[in-house]
Amino acid sequence: MSLPTLAIGLLAIAYGAYSAVMRVRRPSAFKKLEPMKARFGERLGDALHFVSYVLVPLLFGLLLTVSSFAGAPALG
C-alpha cells in the first residue's frame, strides 16, 4: 500500500464530495459557476462545472485509492 497515493486519493474524493454538497446547498460559493452558465448556457454550463469540479476529482480519487491498495504507486 502506498500511503502518499492513498492520502492524495482520499483528499481528491473529499474535495469532489464537498463540491457536490456545496453545489446543492450554496451554489453561490462557486465563482466560476455563473460565468460558465452565462457563456455556455444553463444546462451545458452546469454540466461542465459538475464534470470539472465533482466528477473528475471523484474519479481521480477513486483511481488513486484503488491503485494504492493494489500496491501500484500511481504517482511515482
ABEGO torsion letter per residue (X at the ends): XBAAAAAAAAAAAAAAAAAAAAAAABAAABAAAAAAAAAAEAAAAAAAAAAAAAAAAAAAAAAAAAAAAAGBBAAX
